Structure formats: structure tokens, C-alpha cells
Amino acid sequence: MKTFQGYYSYETPDHIEGADVTVTNKRIEIHLKDAHGNPRVVLWYWENIVKGEERPGGCVLHHAGLPLQTLIVPSGEFATLADVQLQKKRRVFPTAWVTFITTGVIIIGLILAAFFWIVPWMAGKAANALPVEYEVSMGEEAYKSLIKEYKILPKQTEQVNAFYKQMGLSSPYPITITVVDYDQTNAFAVPGGHIVVFSGLLKRMKQPEELAALLAHESSHINLRHTTRSLMQSLGTFTMVSLVFGDVTGIGAVLVENASSLKHLEYSRSLEKEADMNGLRMLQEKGIPGNGYVLLFNTLGESGGGAPSEWLSSHPDLGRRSEYVQEKLISPAPSFPATLKSAWEQIRAGLK
């Protein structure tokens, strides 16, 4: 089994990673490393691989379906091996079956493409259609349903809320933080104003700037209605039906029933960047240094190889996010407010 040097891209062709590529009769193994040097492997099976544009001295391969995945290997030997395997795949099915399956794949692809375009648009419409007061009420019910799973830490909850209040960030929502006793590096936002922070994440933070960045980021998800929009997208079919019939009141009941999904809720890269940039802007407007984002990403990256990290698994590309945050940092950076540093020391003392 020979190893080749290649380039792998996921979703967008402008984000390319170097990769070690090995070939077997069953699959291609793409060996990558994340921003912190941790290894990961992407497996492509030949039945799901299609050939891309011709390239002298190498080849371009794509993985069928969405999101778009591309592999470029500048090696004639690899191109020959790939052609042999792809020819085997084509000989498996008679031409009629190939045509039938290809047509089915195209139809399914069109349906999925429509779904991925229409549902986010409908989710945005649903989120924007909700009055703030209804969103707060809806989120309160979801929070009550969700928080039953955890043990609340009253002292740390009070201290972190005091920390947030001293940050002085404005919001149309009544932002309230709850600290729960759970050894995971996780935090998540609930529509309408609640933020839940796991004690495992607080314990792994080293600087108060990290907590400021985390709270600015999660409150941005709430202020920009990302949480509501993403949840509406995950409940896409129900949302579309509700909007077609002009009734959004039932969305709240579905949200309460699916409240546990909030802790695993994933945002798109564009929403993550928008929350990062909005949170950074709010911090810098209040004279709070924004380098806490970089420190927080480093902490999350370090925890990826240790304790379970829900926050890390649903917030990819920490290295890239650190880069675009650093591009927007004010220089010279303001000093961290003494009142927040004092509040942070109290939080840390209570967690020991």
C-alpha cells in the first residue's frame, strides 16, 4: 500500500489541506491533521468516488453527494491506480442500471439542493417572524425542560452573571447565564436569552479574557437569532408547514419537545464567523481586549485530546477562526478591566 501526497478540500475549493493519500482495492484513505496537529482520517469508498477534470500528471477526484469534497493528487501513478479502480466500479453494473442509478442520484441531489437552500431561507423567515417577547417566552420553556438534566452550581452561576453584567454588553434579550456541574468543555445558547456553561469549560480556562470571549460569542448567537434560526432549520419540515399556514405558535411546543437538541446544535461556518465578529466588536467597544477568543480557541484545542468536548465538536476550524479574529484585533490592546479580573478570581476560587 503506497502513500501519495495530495490536497483535500471540504465544502469550499478555497480551503485546501495537504494530505497523505493511500489506496486500497476498497477505498482511498486521506490522512489529515487539524489546526493543532492531531491526526484524522477521511475514508472514501470507490463506489462513492467520481472522476473530476483531467489534469496532466495527476488526477482530480470528487466524493459523490453534498457537501462537496475534492481530492487532488499530482501523481501519474496514482491516476493510473484510480482509473483501474474506477473501471472496476463501472463494470459492476450493466449500462441500463448505471443510467437508472445516475438518474436517481441526480434527482435526489436536486431535492437535497432545494432542501438545503429553501429550509435555511424558511428558517430565517420563521426566526424573524417571532416577536422578541414570544422568543423569550418560548426559550424560557425550553430552558426549564432542558435544565432538569443538570445540577446547577448556584454560587458559580451568580458569579458568572455578575461577571457578564460588569462587561456591560447590550442586548434586546434578558441574557442569563447558568453554570452546571458537568465535566465537559461545552457551552450553548437557548433562544431568548439563556446561556448554559459547563463547569468543565470554566475549569480549563486560564485567563479571564476567555470567559469574556465565550459570553460575547454565545450572547451574539442569541442577539443575532442564530440559535432560533438553526433550530428552525433542524425542524425544517415543521417550520415550513407552520409558515405556509401562517401559524408560528406551534413552533414553541416543538422547541420544548426538542430542547435537548440545543446542547448539540451546530451552526454553519458563516454563522460562527458572524457571532465571532459581533462578539469581538462588542468587547472592543467596551474596552475589553478581544484576544480572549484566541486564548479560548487554544484551550478548546488542547481539550480536544482529553475530556469530551461538545463545544469543540460543533465549532470546527478553530485555527482559521483564530486567524480572522487576530486580523481584527485592536493594537495596542486595551488592558483587561480590573473589576472583571477580580470577578474572575472569585469564579476560579469557587471552582477549586
Secondary structure by P-SEA (a helix, b strand, c coil): cbbbbbccccccccbbbbbbbbbcccbbbbbbcccccbbbbbbbccccccccccccccbbbbbccccbbbbbbccaaaaaaaaaaaaaaaacccaaaaaaaaaaaaaaaaaaaaaaaaaaaaaaaaaaaccaaaaaaaaaaaaaaccccccccaaaaaaaaaaaaaaccccccbbbbbbcccccccccccccbbbbbbaaaaaacccaaaaaaaaaaaaaaaaaaaaaaaaaaaaaaaaaaaaaaccccaaaaaaaaaccccccccccaaaaaaaaaaaaaaaaaaccccaaaaaaaaaaaaaccccccaaaaaccaaaaaaaaaaaacccccccccaaaaaaaaaaaaaac
